[in-house]
Amino acid sequence: MGQDRDSTDGVGRKVTFLGRGLGLRSQSRLTLLVCPLCSQRNGDRMAAKGTCAWCAYEPAERDEEPCGPDH
Ligand SMILES: [Zn+2]
């Protein structure tokens, strides 16, 4: 709630998980691009599920942090 001033671009925001890994957070979906646990790049199919294809890790939503623009 209270996100009405956020105009989402449909792709999602880059997020990290406690400073590690890389994901894309959209309104209701998490795409896990790089696993924060094993640092492997995820496959497309598993990435869309938000789960690591390598170690089956599924990041907790509360671990998500916005990815800074300085990368
Ligand atoms: Zn992993």
N, CA, C, O and the ligand as a Tripos MOL2 file, in Angstrom:
@<TRIPOS>MOLECULE
protein
  285   283    72     0     0
PROTEIN
NO_CHARGES

@<TRIPOS>ATOM
      1 N           0.8330   -1.2000    0.0000 N.3       1 MET1
      2 CA          0.0000    0.0000    0.0000 C.3       1 MET1
      3 C           0.8710    1.2550    0.0000 C.2       1 MET1
      4 O           2.0250    1.2240    0.4270 O.2       1 MET1
      5 N           0.3130    2.3350   -0.4740 N.am      2 GLY2
      6 CA          1.0260    3.5940   -0.4370 C.3       2 GLY2
      7 C           2.1410    3.7090   -1.4520 C.2       2 GLY2
      8 O           3.0930    4.4630   -1.2510 O.2       2 GLY2
      9 N           2.0320    2.9670   -2.5410 N.am      3 GLN3
     10 CA          3.0680    3.0590   -3.5540 C.3       3 GLN3
     11 C           2.5380    3.7510   -4.8090 C.2       3 GLN3
     12 O           3.0850    3.5780   -5.8980 O.2       3 GLN3
     13 N           1.4750    4.5330   -4.6510 N.am      4 ASP4
     14 CA          0.8200    5.0840   -5.8330 C.3       4 ASP4
     15 C           1.6500    6.1580   -6.5310 C.2       4 ASP4
     16 O           1.4060    6.4640   -7.6990 O.2       4 ASP4
     17 N           2.6340    6.7380   -5.8240 N.am      5 ARG5
     18 CA          3.4400    7.7490   -6.4910 C.3       5 ARG5
     19 C           4.6160    7.1050   -7.2410 C.2       5 ARG5
     20 O           5.3760    7.7930   -7.9230 O.2       5 ARG5
     21 N           4.7540    5.8100   -7.1090 N.am      6 ASP6
     22 CA          5.8030    5.0780   -7.8070 C.3       6 ASP6
     23 C           5.3250    4.6850   -9.1900 C.2       6 ASP6
     24 O           4.4120    3.8700   -9.3150 O.2       6 ASP6
     25 N           5.9110    5.2370  -10.2140 N.am      7 SER7
     26 CA          5.5420    4.8110  -11.5560 C.3       7 SER7
     27 C           6.4810    3.6950  -11.9730 C.2       7 SER7
     28 O           7.6550    3.9340  -12.2530 O.2       7 SER7
     29 N           5.9740    2.5010  -12.0130 N.am      8 THR8
     30 CA          6.8140    1.3710  -12.3830 C.3       8 THR8
     31 C           6.9510    1.2930  -13.8950 C.2       8 THR8
     32 O           6.0110    1.5900  -14.6310 O.2       8 THR8
     33 N           8.1060    0.8990  -14.3390 N.am      9 ASP9
     34 CA          8.3720    0.8460  -15.7690 C.3       9 ASP9
     35 C           8.0260   -0.5200  -16.3550 C.2       9 ASP9
     36 O           8.1930   -0.7410  -17.5550 O.2       9 ASP9
     37 N           7.5480   -1.4310  -15.5230 N.am     10 GLY10
     38 CA          7.1430   -2.7260  -16.0240 C.3      10 GLY10
     39 C           8.2640   -3.7510  -16.0130 C.2      10 GLY10
     40 O           8.0110   -4.9500  -16.1270 O.2      10 GLY10
     41 N           9.4900   -3.2940  -15.8770 N.am     11 VAL11
     42 CA         10.6140   -4.2150  -15.8790 C.3      11 VAL11
     43 C          11.0140   -4.5600  -14.4500 C.2      11 VAL11
     44 O          11.3850   -5.6960  -14.1530 O.2      11 VAL11
     45 N          10.9360   -3.5810  -13.5840 N.am     12 GLY12
     46 CA         11.3090   -3.7980  -12.2000 C.3      12 GLY12
     47 C          12.5760   -3.0540  -11.8370 C.2      12 GLY12
     48 O          13.3220   -2.5800  -12.6940 O.2      12 GLY12
     49 N          12.7900   -2.9690  -10.5430 N.am     13 ARG13
     50 CA         13.9670   -2.2780  -10.0320 C.3      13 ARG13
     51 C          15.0760   -3.2680   -9.7290 C.2      13 ARG13
     52 O          14.8190   -4.3990   -9.3150 O.2      13 ARG13
     53 N          16.2930   -2.8400   -9.9370 N.am     14 LYS14
     54 CA         17.4190   -3.6790   -9.5560 C.3      14 LYS14
     55 C          17.5310   -3.7150   -8.0440 C.2      14 LYS14
     56 O          17.4760   -2.6840   -7.3750 O.2      14 LYS14
     57 N          17.6860   -4.9040   -7.5260 N.am     15 VAL15
     58 CA         17.8570   -5.0560   -6.0880 C.3      15 VAL15
     59 C          19.0240   -6.0070   -5.8330 C.2      15 VAL15
     60 O          19.3720   -6.8420   -6.6690 O.2      15 VAL15
     61 N          19.6170   -5.8510   -4.6440 N.am     16 THR16
     62 CA         20.5770   -6.8400   -4.1860 C.3      16 THR16
     63 C          20.0050   -7.4780   -2.9310 C.2      16 THR16
     64 O          18.9740   -7.0390   -2.4220 O.2      16 THR16
     65 N          20.6620   -8.5010   -2.4380 N.am     17 PHE17
     66 CA         20.1960   -9.1950   -1.2470 C.3      17 PHE17
     67 C          21.2800   -9.0830   -0.1920 C.2      17 PHE17
     68 O          22.2800   -9.8010   -0.2190 O.2      17 PHE17
     69 N          21.0570   -8.1660    0.7390 N.am     18 LEU18
     70 CA         22.0580   -7.8470    1.7560 C.3      18 LEU18
     71 C          23.3900   -7.5260    1.0960 C.2      18 LEU18
     72 O          24.4550   -7.8970    1.5880 O.2      18 LEU18
     73 N          23.3020   -6.8250   -0.0360 N.am     19 GLY19
     74 CA         24.5100   -6.3580   -0.7020 C.3      19 GLY19
     75 C          25.1320   -7.3700   -1.6520 C.2      19 GLY19
     76 O          26.1970   -7.1180   -2.2170 O.2      19 GLY19
     77 N          24.4820   -8.5060   -1.8320 N.am     20 ARG20
     78 CA         25.0540   -9.5220   -2.7150 C.3      20 ARG20
     79 C          24.0370   -9.9310   -3.7610 C.2      20 ARG20
     80 O          22.8380   -9.6890   -3.6160 O.2      20 ARG20
     81 N          24.5350  -10.5530   -4.8140 N.am     21 GLY21
     82 CA         23.6460  -11.0350   -5.8590 C.3      21 GLY21
     83 C          23.0060   -9.8920   -6.6290 C.2      21 GLY21
     84 O          23.3490   -8.7260   -6.4350 O.2      21 GLY21
     85 N          22.0870  -10.2340   -7.4920 N.am     22 LEU22
     86 CA         21.3780   -9.2280   -8.2760 C.3      22 LEU22
     87 C          20.0170   -9.7750   -8.6800 C.2      22 LEU22
     88 O          19.8870  -10.9160   -9.1240 O.2      22 LEU22
     89 N          19.0120   -8.9290   -8.5130 N.am     23 GLY23
     90 CA         17.6690   -9.3370   -8.9040 C.3      23 GLY23
     91 C          16.9030   -8.1640   -9.4760 C.2      23 GLY23
     92 O          17.3610   -7.0220   -9.4300 O.2      23 GLY23
     93 N          15.7390   -8.4560  -10.0120 N.am     24 LEU24
     94 CA         14.8300   -7.4280  -10.4890 C.3      24 LEU24
     95 C          13.5100   -7.5800   -9.7430 C.2      24 LEU24
     96 O          12.8590   -8.6240   -9.7970 O.2      24 LEU24
     97 N          13.1330   -6.5100   -9.0440 N.am     25 ARG25
     98 CA         11.8790   -6.5430   -8.3100 C.3      25 ARG25
     99 C          10.8310   -5.7620   -9.0820 C.2      25 ARG25
    100 O          10.9840   -4.5620   -9.3100 O.2      25 ARG25
    101 N           9.7680   -6.4430   -9.4830 N.am     26 SER26
    102 CA          8.6050   -5.7470  -10.0300 C.3      26 SER26
    103 C           7.5050   -5.8340   -8.9900 C.2      26 SER26
    104 O           7.7390   -6.2980   -7.8750 O.2      26 SER26
    105 N           6.3170   -5.3960   -9.3420 N.am     27 GLN27
    106 CA          5.2650   -5.2220   -8.3420 C.3      27 GLN27
    107 C           5.0440   -6.4620   -7.4930 C.2      27 GLN27
    108 O           4.9640   -6.3680   -6.2680 O.2      27 GLN27
    109 N           4.9450   -7.6050   -8.1200 N.am     28 SER28
    110 CA          4.6070   -8.7990   -7.3510 C.3      28 SER28
    111 C           5.5620   -9.9490   -7.6260 C.2      28 SER28
    112 O           5.3380  -11.0730   -7.1790 O.2      28 SER28
    113 N           6.6150   -9.6640   -8.3560 N.am     29 ARG29
    114 CA          7.4580  -10.7450   -8.8440 C.3      29 ARG29
    115 C           8.9240  -10.4080   -8.6190 C.2      29 ARG29
    116 O           9.3360   -9.2540   -8.7330 O.2      29 ARG29
    117 N           9.6920  -11.4180   -8.3030 N.am     30 LEU30
    118 CA         11.1270  -11.2340   -8.1830 C.3      30 LEU30
    119 C          11.8310  -12.0860   -9.2240 C.2      30 LEU30
    120 O          11.5930  -13.2890   -9.3230 O.2      30 LEU30
    121 N          12.7010  -11.4500   -9.9980 N.am     31 THR31
    122 CA         13.5480  -12.1870  -10.9230 C.3      31 THR31
    123 C          14.9510  -12.2530  -10.3320 C.2      31 THR31
    124 O          15.5660  -11.2190  -10.0690 O.2      31 THR31
    125 N          15.4480  -13.4440  -10.1260 N.am     32 LEU32
    126 CA         16.7610  -13.6200   -9.5070 C.3      32 LEU32
    127 C          17.8060  -13.8080  -10.6030 C.2      32 LEU32
    128 O          17.8930  -14.8690  -11.2210 O.2      32 LEU32
    129 N          18.5980  -12.7580  -10.8340 N.am     33 LEU33
    130 CA         19.5740  -12.8100  -11.9260 C.3      33 LEU33
    131 C          20.8800  -13.4530  -11.4770 C.2      33 LEU33
    132 O          21.4310  -14.3070  -12.1710 O.2      33 LEU33
    133 N          21.3710  -13.0410  -10.3180 N.am     34 VAL34
    134 CA         22.6020  -13.5990   -9.7690 C.3      34 VAL34
    135 C          22.3350  -14.0020   -8.3290 C.2      34 VAL34
    136 O          21.8280  -13.2050   -7.5390 O.2      34 VAL34
    137 N          22.6700  -15.2190   -7.9950 N.am     35 CYS35
    138 CA         22.3800  -15.7280   -6.6620 C.3      35 CYS35
    139 C          23.2900  -15.0700   -5.6230 C.2      35 CYS35
    140 O          24.5030  -15.0000   -5.8190 O.2      35 CYS35
    141 N          22.7090  -14.5880   -4.5190 N.am     36 PRO36
    142 CA         23.5300  -13.9790   -3.4680 C.3      36 PRO36
    143 C          24.2970  -15.0110   -2.6600 C.2      36 PRO36
    144 O          25.2300  -14.6630   -1.9360 O.2      36 PRO36
    145 N          23.9210  -16.2600   -2.7740 N.am     37 LEU37
    146 CA         24.5400  -17.2920   -1.9500 C.3      37 LEU37
    147 C          25.7280  -17.9230   -2.6640 C.2      37 LEU37
    148 O          26.8110  -18.0260   -2.0870 O.2      37 LEU37
    149 N          25.5420  -18.3440   -3.9040 N.am     38 CYS38
    150 CA         26.6090  -19.0420   -4.6230 C.3      38 CYS38
    151 C          27.1920  -18.1830   -5.7470 C.2      38 CYS38
    152 O          28.1210  -18.6110   -6.4310 O.2      38 CYS38
    153 N          26.6530  -16.9750   -5.9420 N.am     39 SER39
    154 CA         27.1930  -16.0120   -6.9100 C.3      39 SER39
    155 C          27.1570  -16.5200   -8.3520 C.2      39 SER39
    156 O          27.8960  -16.0220   -9.2020 O.2      39 SER39
    157 N          26.3160  -17.4930   -8.6300 N.am     40 GLN40
    158 CA         26.1810  -17.9870   -9.9970 C.3      40 GLN40
    159 C          25.1090  -17.1910  -10.7270 C.2      40 GLN40
    160 O          24.1200  -16.7550  -10.1380 O.2      40 GLN40
    161 N          25.3320  -17.0160  -12.0110 N.am     41 ARG41
    162 CA         24.3210  -16.3620  -12.8450 C.3      41 ARG41
    163 C          23.1990  -17.3570  -13.1160 C.2      41 ARG41
    164 O          23.4450  -18.5050  -13.4850 O.2      41 ARG41
    165 N          21.9890  -16.9070  -12.9300 N.am     42 ASN42
    166 CA         20.8510  -17.8070  -12.9830 C.3      42 ASN42
    167 C          20.3560  -18.0230  -14.4100 C.2      42 ASN42
    168 O          20.5180  -17.1460  -15.2590 O.2      42 ASN42
    169 N          19.7700  -19.1540  -14.6730 N.am     43 GLY43
    170 CA         19.1400  -19.3970  -15.9640 C.3      43 GLY43
    171 C          17.8240  -18.6610  -16.0720 C.2      43 GLY43
    172 O          17.1850  -18.3660  -15.0610 O.2      43 GLY43
    173 N          17.4170  -18.3630  -17.2860 N.am     44 ASP44
    174 CA         16.2190  -17.5550  -17.4990 C.3      44 ASP44
    175 C          14.9870  -18.1480  -16.8280 C.2      44 ASP44
    176 O          14.2060  -17.4350  -16.1980 O.2      44 ASP44
    177 N          14.8230  -19.4610  -16.9700 N.am     45 ARG45
    178 CA         13.6010  -20.0750  -16.4770 C.3      45 ARG45
    179 C          13.5240  -20.0010  -14.9520 C.2      45 ARG45
    180 O          12.4840  -19.6610  -14.3870 O.2      45 ARG45
    181 N          14.6320  -20.3230  -14.2990 N.am     46 MET46
    182 CA         14.6460  -20.2760  -12.8500 C.3      46 MET46
    183 C          14.6690  -18.8470  -12.3340 C.2      46 MET46
    184 O          14.1160  -18.5520  -11.2750 O.2      46 MET46
    185 N          15.3140  -17.9580  -13.0890 N.am     47 ALA47
    186 CA         15.3640  -16.5590  -12.6790 C.3      47 ALA47
    187 C          13.9680  -15.9830  -12.5160 C.2      47 ALA47
    188 O          13.6960  -15.2280  -11.5830 O.2      47 ALA47
    189 N          13.0840  -16.3530  -13.4420 N.am     48 ALA48
    190 CA         11.7170  -15.8400  -13.4000 C.3      48 ALA48
    191 C          10.9600  -16.3450  -12.1870 C.2      48 ALA48
    192 O           9.9770  -15.7390  -11.7590 O.2      48 ALA48
    193 N          11.4230  -17.4580  -11.6340 N.am     49 LYS49
    194 CA         10.7670  -18.0000  -10.4450 C.3      49 LYS49
    195 C          11.3260  -17.4040   -9.1570 C.2      49 LYS49
    196 O          10.7710  -17.6020   -8.0760 O.2      49 LYS49
    197 N          12.4340  -16.6710   -9.2870 N.am     50 GLY50
    198 CA         13.0380  -16.0940   -8.0920 C.3      50 GLY50
    199 C          13.8120  -17.1040   -7.2710 C.2      50 GLY50
    200 O          14.0660  -16.8780   -6.0880 O.2      50 GLY50
    201 N          14.1870  -18.2120   -7.8820 N.am     51 THR51
    202 CA         14.9250  -19.2540   -7.1880 C.3      51 THR51
    203 C          16.2120  -19.5530   -7.9460 C.2      51 THR51
    204 O          16.2240  -19.5380   -9.1770 O.2      51 THR51
    205 N          17.2920  -19.8220   -7.2230 N.am     52 CYS52
    206 CA         18.5680  -20.1220   -7.8510 C.3      52 CYS52
    207 C          18.5290  -21.5170   -8.4680 C.2      52 CYS52
    208 O          18.1020  -22.4790   -7.8300 O.2      52 CYS52
    209 N          18.9830  -21.6130   -9.7230 N.am     53 ALA53
    210 CA         19.0100  -22.9060  -10.4050 C.3      53 ALA53
    211 C          20.1320  -23.7840   -9.8800 C.2      53 ALA53
    212 O          20.1160  -24.9970  -10.0900 O.2      53 ALA53
    213 N          21.1110  -23.1870   -9.1980 N.am     54 TRP54
    214 CA         22.3100  -23.9180   -8.7920 C.3      54 TRP54
    215 C          22.1870  -24.4730   -7.3740 C.2      54 TRP54
    216 O          22.5040  -25.6370   -7.1280 O.2      54 TRP54
    217 N          21.7320  -23.6480   -6.4560 N.am     55 CYS55
    218 CA         21.6830  -24.0970   -5.0630 C.3      55 CYS55
    219 C          20.2630  -24.0470   -4.5080 C.2      55 CYS55
    220 O          20.0410  -24.3190   -3.3280 O.2      55 CYS55
    221 N          19.2980  -23.6940   -5.3700 N.am     56 ALA56
    222 CA         17.8860  -23.6790   -4.9950 C.3      56 ALA56
    223 C          17.5670  -22.6410   -3.9270 C.2      56 ALA56
    224 O          16.5280  -22.7140   -3.2710 O.2      56 ALA56
    225 N          18.4630  -21.6780   -3.7570 N.am     57 TYR57
    226 CA         18.2250  -20.6350   -2.7740 C.3      57 TYR57
    227 C          17.1270  -19.6900   -3.2600 C.2      57 TYR57
    228 O          17.0740  -19.3220   -4.4330 O.2      57 TYR57
    229 N          16.2580  -19.3110   -2.3340 N.am     58 GLU58
    230 CA         15.1800  -18.3820   -2.6490 C.3      58 GLU58
    231 C          15.2910  -17.2070   -1.7010 C.2      58 GLU58
    232 O          14.9880  -17.3450   -0.5170 O.2      58 GLU58
    233 N          15.7210  -16.0490   -2.1930 N.am     59 PRO59
    234 CA         15.9620  -14.9090   -1.2990 C.3      59 PRO59
    235 C          14.6860  -14.4540   -0.6090 C.2      59 PRO59
    236 O          13.6110  -14.4290   -1.2080 O.2      59 PRO59
    237 N          14.8240  -14.0980    0.6490 N.am     60 ALA60
    238 CA         13.7000  -13.5580    1.3890 C.3      60 ALA60
    239 C          13.4390  -12.1220    0.9550 C.2      60 ALA60
    240 O          14.3730  -11.3660    0.6860 O.2      60 ALA60
    241 N          12.1710  -11.7530    0.8880 N.am     61 GLU61
    242 CA         11.8140  -10.4190    0.4200 C.3      61 GLU61
    243 C          12.4060   -9.3340    1.3220 C.2      61 GLU61
    244 O          12.7390   -8.2460    0.8540 O.2      61 GLU61
    245 N          12.5330   -9.6330    2.6120 N.am     62 ARG62
    246 CA         13.0560   -8.6230    3.5330 C.3      62 ARG62
    247 C          14.5580   -8.4320    3.3950 C.2      62 ARG62
    248 O          15.1130   -7.4840    3.9500 O.2      62 ARG62
    249 N          15.2240   -9.3190    2.6620 N.am     63 ASP63
    250 CA         16.6560   -9.1540    2.4230 C.3      63 ASP63
    251 C          16.9430   -8.2520    1.2340 C.2      63 ASP63
    252 O          18.0940   -7.8870    0.9940 O.2      63 ASP63
    253 N          15.9050   -7.8900    0.4860 N.am     64 GLU64
    254 CA         16.1120   -7.0840   -0.7120 C.3      64 GLU64
    255 C          16.5090   -5.6660   -0.3490 C.2      64 GLU64
    256 O          15.9410   -5.0490    0.5530 O.2      64 GLU64
    257 N          17.5140   -5.1580   -1.0860 N.am     65 GLU65
    258 CA         17.9230   -3.7700   -0.9280 C.3      65 GLU65
    259 C          18.0270   -3.1590   -2.3210 C.2      65 GLU65
    260 O          18.4510   -3.8300   -3.2620 O.2      65 GLU65
    261 N          17.6400   -1.8840   -2.4600 N.am     66 PRO66
    262 CA         17.7550   -1.2410   -3.7650 C.3      66 PRO66
    263 C          19.2040   -1.2120   -4.2140 C.2      66 PRO66
    264 O          20.1110   -0.9390   -3.4290 O.2      66 PRO66
    265 N          19.4040   -1.4990   -5.4920 N.am     67 CYS67
    266 CA         20.7510   -1.4940   -6.0340 C.3      67 CYS67
    267 C          21.1170   -0.0600   -6.4090 C.2      67 CYS67
    268 O          20.3860    0.6060   -7.1420 O.2      67 CYS67
    269 N          22.2510    0.4050   -5.9010 N.am     68 GLY68
    270 CA         22.6720    1.7800   -6.1610 C.3      68 GLY68
    271 C          22.9940    2.0050   -7.6250 C.2      68 GLY68
    272 O          23.3430    1.0630   -8.3360 O.2      68 GLY68
    273 N          22.8780    3.2580   -8.0900 N.am     69 PRO69
    274 CA         23.1530    3.5790   -9.4920 C.3      69 PRO69
    275 C          24.6410    3.6620   -9.7830 C.2      69 PRO69
    276 O          25.0350    3.9170  -10.9210 O.2      69 PRO69
    277 N          25.4650    3.4520   -8.7800 N.am     70 ASP70
    278 CA         26.9090    3.6400   -8.9370 C.3      70 ASP70
    279 C          27.6170    2.3600   -9.3380 C.2      70 ASP70
    280 O          28.8310    2.2380   -9.1710 O.2      70 ASP70
    281 N          26.8700    1.4120   -9.8610 N.am     71 HIS71
    282 CA         27.5090    0.1710  -10.2840 C.3      71 HIS71
    283 C          27.7080    0.1710  -11.7890 C.2      71 HIS71
    284 O          28.2350   -0.7950  -12.3420 O.2      71 HIS71
    285 ZN         22.6420  -20.1440   -5.6660 Zn       72 ZN72
@<TRIPOS>BOND
     1     1     2 1
     2     2     3 1
     3     3     4 2
     4     3     5 am
     5     5     6 1
     6     6     7 1
     7     7     8 2
     8     7     9 am
     9     9    10 1
    10    10    11 1
    11    11    12 2
    12    11    13 am
    13    13    14 1
    14    14    15 1
    15    15    16 2
    16    15    17 am
    17    17    18 1
    18    18    19 1
    19    19    20 2
    20    19    21 am
    21    21    22 1
    22    22    23 1
    23    23    24 2
    24    23    25 am
    25    25    26 1
    26    26    27 1
    27    27    28 2
    28    27    29 am
    29    29    30 1
    30    30    31 1
    31    31    32 2
    32    31    33 am
    33    33    34 1
    34    34    35 1
    35    35    36 2
    36    35    37 am
    37    37    38 1
    38    38    39 1
    39    39    40 2
    40    39    41 am
    41    41    42 1
    42    42    43 1
    43    43    44 2
    44    43    45 am
    45    45    46 1
    46    46    47 1
    47    47    48 2
    48    47    49 am
    49    49    50 1
    50    50    51 1
    51    51    52 2
    52    51    53 am
    53    53    54 1
    54    54    55 1
    55    55    56 2
    56    55    57 am
    57    57    58 1
    58    58    59 1
    59    59    60 2
    60    59    61 am
    61    61    62 1
    62    62    63 1
    63    63    64 2
    64    63    65 am
    65    65    66 1
    66    66    67 1
    67    67    68 2
    68    67    69 am
    69    69    70 1
    70    70    71 1
    71    71    72 2
    72    71    73 am
    73    73    74 1
    74    74    75 1
    75    75    76 2
    76    75    77 am
    77    77    78 1
    78    78    79 1
    79    79    80 2
    80    79    81 am
    81    81    82 1
    82    82    83 1
    83    83    84 2
    84    83    85 am
    85    85    86 1
    86    86    87 1
    87    87    88 2
    88    87    89 am
    89    89    90 1
    90    90    91 1
    91    91    92 2
    92    91    93 am
    93    93    94 1
    94    94    95 1
    95    95    96 2
    96    95    97 am
    97    97    98 1
    98    98    99 1
    99    99   100 2
   100    99   101 am
   101   101   102 1
   102   102   103 1
   103   103   104 2
   104   103   105 am
   105   105   106 1
   106   106   107 1
   107   107   108 2
   108   107   109 am
   109   109   110 1
   110   110   111 1
   111   111   112 2
   112   111   113 am
   113   113   114 1
   114   114   115 1
   115   115   116 2
   116   115   117 am
   117   117   118 1
   118   118   119 1
   119   119   120 2
   120   119   121 am
   121   121   122 1
   122   122   123 1
   123   123   124 2
   124   123   125 am
   125   125   126 1
   126   126   127 1
   127   127   128 2
   128   127   129 am
   129   129   130 1
   130   130   131 1
   131   131   132 2
   132   131   133 am
   133   133   134 1
   134   134   135 1
   135   135   136 2
   136   135   137 am
   137   137   138 1
   138   138   139 1
   139   139   140 2
   140   139   141 am
   141   141   142 1
   142   142   143 1
   143   143   144 2
   144   143   145 am
   145   145   146 1
   146   146   147 1
   147   147   148 2
   148   147   149 am
   149   149   150 1
   150   150   151 1
   151   151   152 2
   152   151   153 am
   153   153   154 1
   154   154   155 1
   155   155   156 2
   156   155   157 am
   157   157   158 1
   158   158   159 1
   159   159   160 2
   160   159   161 am
   161   161   162 1
   162   162   163 1
   163   163   164 2
   164   163   165 am
   165   165   166 1
   166   166   167 1
   167   167   168 2
   168   167   169 am
   169   169   170 1
   170   170   171 1
   171   171   172 2
   172   171   173 am
   173   173   174 1
   174   174   175 1
   175   175   176 2
   176   175   177 am
   177   177   178 1
   178   178   179 1
   179   179   180 2
   180   179   181 am
   181   181   182 1
   182   182   183 1
   183   183   184 2
   184   183   185 am
   185   185   186 1
   186   186   187 1
   187   187   188 2
   188   187   189 am
   189   189   190 1
   190   190   191 1
   191   191   192 2
   192   191   193 am
   193   193   194 1
   194   194   195 1
   195   195   196 2
   196   195   197 am
   197   197   198 1
   198   198   199 1
   199   199   200 2
   200   199   201 am
   201   201   202 1
   202   202   203 1
   203   203   204 2
   204   203   205 am
   205   205   206 1
   206   206   207 1
   207   207   208 2
   208   207   209 am
   209   209   210 1
   210   210   211 1
   211   211   212 2
   212   211   213 am
   213   213   214 1
   214   214   215 1
   215   215   216 2
   216   215   217 am
   217   217   218 1
   218   218   219 1
   219   219   220 2
   220   219   221 am
   221   221   222 1
   222   222   223 1
   223   223   224 2
   224   223   225 am
   225   225   226 1
   226   226   227 1
   227   227   228 2
   228   227   229 am
   229   229   230 1
   230   230   231 1
   231   231   232 2
   232   231   233 am
   233   233   234 1
   234   234   235 1
   235   235   236 2
   236   235   237 am
   237   237   238 1
   238   238   239 1
   239   239   240 2
   240   239   241 am
   241   241   242 1
   242   242   243 1
   243   243   244 2
   244   243   245 am
   245   245   246 1
   246   246   247 1
   247   247   248 2
   248   247   249 am
   249   249   250 1
   250   250   251 1
   251   251   252 2
   252   251   253 am
   253   253   254 1
   254   254   255 1
   255   255   256 2
   256   255   257 am
   257   257   258 1
   258   258   259 1
   259   259   260 2
   260   259   261 am
   261   261   262 1
   262   262   263 1
   263   263   264 2
   264   263   265 am
   265   265   266 1
   266   266   267 1
   267   267   268 2
   268   267   269 am
   269   269   270 1
   270   270   271 1
   271   271   272 2
   272   271   273 am
   273   273   274 1
   274   274   275 1
   275   275   276 2
   276   275   277 am
   277   277   278 1
   278   278   279 1
   279   279   280 2
   280   279   281 am
   281   281   282 1
   282   282   283 1
   283   283   284 2
@<TRIPOS>SUBSTRUCTURE
     1 MET1         2 RESIDUE 1 A MET
     2 GLY2         6 RESIDUE 1 A GLY
     3 GLN3        10 RESIDUE 1 A GLN
     4 ASP4        14 RESIDUE 1 A ASP
     5 ARG5        18 RESIDUE 1 A ARG
     6 ASP6        22 RESIDUE 1 A ASP
     7 SER7        26 RESIDUE 1 A SER
     8 THR8        30 RESIDUE 1 A THR
     9 ASP9        34 RESIDUE 1 A ASP
    10 GLY10       38 RESIDUE 1 A GLY
    11 VAL11       42 RESIDUE 1 A VAL
    12 GLY12       46 RESIDUE 1 A GLY
    13 ARG13       50 RESIDUE 1 A ARG
    14 LYS14       54 RESIDUE 1 A LYS
    15 VAL15       58 RESIDUE 1 A VAL
    16 THR16       62 RESIDUE 1 A THR
    17 PHE17       66 RESIDUE 1 A PHE
    18 LEU18       70 RESIDUE 1 A LEU
    19 GLY19       74 RESIDUE 1 A GLY
    20 ARG20       78 RESIDUE 1 A ARG
    21 GLY21       82 RESIDUE 1 A GLY
    22 LEU22       86 RESIDUE 1 A LEU
    23 GLY23       90 RESIDUE 1 A GLY
    24 LEU24       94 RESIDUE 1 A LEU
    25 ARG25       98 RESIDUE 1 A ARG
    26 SER26      102 RESIDUE 1 A SER
    27 GLN27      106 RESIDUE 1 A GLN
    28 SER28      110 RESIDUE 1 A SER
    29 ARG29      114 RESIDUE 1 A ARG
    30 LEU30      118 RESIDUE 1 A LEU
    31 THR31      122 RESIDUE 1 A THR
    32 LEU32      126 RESIDUE 1 A LEU
    33 LEU33      130 RESIDUE 1 A LEU
    34 VAL34      134 RESIDUE 1 A VAL
    35 CYS35      138 RESIDUE 1 A CYS
    36 PRO36      142 RESIDUE 1 A PRO
    37 LEU37      146 RESIDUE 1 A LEU
    38 CYS38      150 RESIDUE 1 A CYS
    39 SER39      154 RESIDUE 1 A SER
    40 GLN40      158 RESIDUE 1 A GLN
    41 ARG41      162 RESIDUE 1 A ARG
    42 ASN42      166 RESIDUE 1 A ASN
    43 GLY43      170 RESIDUE 1 A GLY
    44 ASP44      174 RESIDUE 1 A ASP
    45 ARG45      178 RESIDUE 1 A ARG
    46 MET46      182 RESIDUE 1 A MET
    47 ALA47      186 RESIDUE 1 A ALA
    48 ALA48      190 RESIDUE 1 A ALA
    49 LYS49      194 RESIDUE 1 A LYS
    50 GLY50      198 RESIDUE 1 A GLY
    51 THR51      202 RESIDUE 1 A THR
    52 CYS52      206 RESIDUE 1 A CYS
    53 ALA53      210 RESIDUE 1 A ALA
    54 TRP54      214 RESIDUE 1 A TRP
    55 CYS55      218 RESIDUE 1 A CYS
    56 ALA56      222 RESIDUE 1 A ALA
    57 TYR57      226 RESIDUE 1 A TYR
    58 GLU58      230 RESIDUE 1 A GLU
    59 PRO59      234 RESIDUE 1 A PRO
    60 ALA60      238 RESIDUE 1 A ALA
    61 GLU61      242 RESIDUE 1 A GLU
    62 ARG62      246 RESIDUE 1 A ARG
    63 ASP63      250 RESIDUE 1 A ASP
    64 GLU64      254 RESIDUE 1 A GLU
    65 GLU65      258 RESIDUE 1 A GLU
    66 PRO66      262 RESIDUE 1 A PRO
    67 CYS67      266 RESIDUE 1 A CYS
    68 GLY68      270 RESIDUE 1 A GLY
    69 PRO69      274 RESIDUE 1 A PRO
    70 ASP70      278 RESIDUE 1 A ASP
    71 HIS71      282 RESIDUE 1 A HIS
    72 ZN72       285 GROUP 0 **** ****
